[in-house]
């Protein structure tokens, strides 16, 4: 079944292709309009859906496509081209590596940190966590719990401490202990955007100053079940700092999935991982071909 669970709304989207072809065998404007509505219902943004339909219409006319199978094949190609960012879909393999985890509270950031730590530890890498969300009550304790479970050290300070000072301490410890991967939690107070931007800027400056030789990944964690709200978060956070990629969480539940296509298209953001469950091994490296194949696979 691939990366994508067919019980999601995208299952209805696939079924709608069959119905649209059945209702409009000439594959004319009514067919394309019905198909575009189905894309939007699957949480694909209006602009991205329009782009997909225009490209599909062009291909239908140029290749004289008249069968449902041909429609699915061309849709697969179009979606894969949108989502495939080449090497940008992959995490850097240059170490030492510092990963800033960014996103609103409740989006799955902390559990994603734990899953990443587990993944890297299983790869034989030394891992350390930095609890730099010092304003959310019990955030450090929650990260410590996951650190204990995974078996990695967590650098933390008292609640209310300057979060950048936690990053500073973590960098010094990571350097002293030759840590391969330092994963940093950050605050998720999007409603206080100005302060959040200043925090992230300070963190970035400290990392560049204290550990210029380290490779950087800034990952935005988005809850796929929030649909268009997740797209809004992508826009907001991309205005705050440079993102190197996205982790889409909760894709195993009621997520419609179309937001992944919209974000890849409208914001040119590569998807690095998809969260498909609560288990430590349920953070799946993203592959555009496998993802699209999972949507259309019978």
Secondary structure, DSSP 8 states (H G I E B T S, - for coil): -TTS-TTSHHHHHHHHHHHHHHH-TT--HHHHHHHHHHHHHTT--HHHHHHHHHHHHHHHHHHT--SHHHHHHHHHHHHHHHH--GGGGS----SSEEEEEE--TTSSHHHHHHHHHHHHHHTT--EEEEE---SSTTHHHHHHHHHHHHT-EEE---TTS-HHHHHHHHHHHHHHTT-SEEEEE----GGGHHHHHHHHHHHHHHHHHH-TTSEEEEEEEEEGGGTHHHHHHHHHHHHHS---EEEEE-TTTT---HHHHHHHHHS---EEEEE-SSSTT-EEE--HHHHHHHHH--
